[in-house]
């Protein structure tokens, strides 16, 4: 499942889709940010720099201040793959982010999405 095309995509190119997906279902930009910050350890200023610089997904995850230690609690299918079974760490992190945004759009409560409850 190694896909260099996905790794080379800029975070800025997928970010508006995350926001649109959430807002279409009555969720907020702030909730999307909360998920991204929880997953990666980035803050608002760092995220804006990533968007402005059109940082690719590979660099986005490589430079993440810290991947949340509770990511192993994220289970389920995204894009036809079980996230917990994806061997490539970078692809798994990308799919974790996709999965969390999907959960937000499906109406899950934030404490469930962020694996705190």
C-alpha positions as CSV (number, residue, x, y, z in Angstrom):
1,X,0.0,0.0,0.0
2,X,3.0,2.3,-0.4
3,X,1.9,5.3,-2.3
4,X,4.4,8.1,-2.8
5,X,1.7,10.2,-4.6
6,X,-0.3,10.5,-1.3
7,X,2.9,11.2,0.7
8,X,3.8,14.1,-1.6
9,X,0.3,15.7,-1.4
10,X,0.3,18.9,0.5
11,X,-1.6,19.1,3.7
12,X,-3.1,22.3,2.4
13,X,-4.7,20.4,-0.5
14,X,-6.6,18.1,1.8
15,X,-7.3,20.4,4.7
16,X,-10.3,22.3,3.0
17,X,-11.9,18.9,2.4
18,X,-11.7,18.0,6.1
19,X,-13.3,21.3,7.0
20,X,-16.0,21.0,4.3
21,X,-16.8,17.4,5.4
22,X,-17.1,18.5,9.0
23,X,-19.1,21.6,8.4
24,X,-21.5,19.8,6.0
25,X,-22.5,17.6,8.9
26,X,-22.8,20.5,11.4
27,X,-19.4,20.3,13.0
28,X,-16.8,23.1,13.2
29,X,-13.4,24.0,11.9
30,X,-12.3,24.2,15.6
31,X,-13.3,20.6,16.1
32,X,-11.2,19.6,13.0
33,X,-8.3,21.5,14.5
34,X,-8.8,19.9,17.9
35,X,-8.5,16.5,16.2
36,X,-5.4,17.5,14.2
37,X,-3.7,18.9,17.4
38,X,-4.6,15.8,19.4
39,X,-3.2,13.5,16.7
40,X,0.0,15.4,15.9
41,X,0.8,17.8,18.7
42,X,0.8,20.8,16.4
43,X,-0.7,24.1,17.5
44,X,-2.7,26.8,15.7
45,X,0.4,28.8,14.6
46,X,2.2,25.7,13.4
47,X,-0.8,24.4,11.5
48,X,-1.2,27.7,9.7
49,X,2.5,27.6,8.7
50,X,2.1,24.1,7.3
51,X,-0.9,25.3,5.3
52,X,0.9,28.4,4.1
53,X,4.0,26.5,3.1
54,X,2.1,23.7,1.4
55,X,3.9,21.2,3.5
56,X,3.6,17.6,2.1
57,X,2.0,14.9,4.2
58,X,5.3,13.0,4.6
59,X,6.9,16.1,6.2
60,X,3.7,17.0,8.1
61,X,3.9,13.7,10.0
62,X,7.7,13.5,10.2
63,X,7.9,16.9,11.9
64,X,4.8,16.4,14.1
65,X,5.8,17.4,17.6
66,X,4.3,14.1,18.9
67,X,2.0,11.5,17.6
68,X,-0.6,10.9,20.3
69,X,0.3,7.7,22.2
70,X,-3.4,6.7,22.1
71,X,-3.5,6.3,18.3
72,X,-3.4,2.6,18.9
73,X,-6.9,2.9,20.2
74,X,-8.1,4.0,16.7
75,X,-9.7,1.0,15.0
76,X,-11.9,0.4,12.0
77,X,-12.0,0.7,8.2
78,X,-11.1,3.7,6.2
79,X,-10.7,3.6,2.4
80,X,-11.2,-0.1,2.5
81,X,-8.3,-0.9,4.9
82,X,-8.4,-1.6,8.6
83,X,-6.3,1.3,10.0
84,X,-4.8,-0.9,12.8
85,X,-3.5,-3.3,10.1
86,X,-1.7,-0.8,7.9
87,X,2.0,-1.6,8.1
88,X,3.5,1.6,6.7
89,X,3.6,4.1,9.6
90,X,3.2,7.1,7.5
91,X,0.2,5.7,5.6
92,X,-1.3,4.5,9.0
93,X,-1.0,8.1,10.4
94,X,-2.6,9.6,7.3
95,X,-5.5,7.1,7.6
96,X,-5.8,7.7,11.4
97,X,-6.4,11.4,10.5
98,X,-8.9,10.4,7.9
99,X,-10.7,8.1,10.3
100,X,-10.9,10.7,13.0
101,X,-12.4,13.3,10.6
102,X,-14.9,10.6,9.4
103,X,-15.9,10.0,13.0
104,X,-16.5,13.7,13.5
105,X,-18.6,13.9,10.4
106,X,-20.6,10.9,11.5
107,X,-21.6,12.8,14.7
108,X,-19.4,11.0,17.3
109,X,-18.7,13.0,20.5
110,X,-15.3,14.5,20.8
111,X,-14.4,12.6,23.9
112,X,-15.0,9.3,21.9
113,X,-13.1,10.6,18.9
114,X,-10.1,11.6,21.0
115,X,-10.2,8.3,22.9
116,X,-10.6,9.9,26.3
117,X,-13.8,8.1,27.3
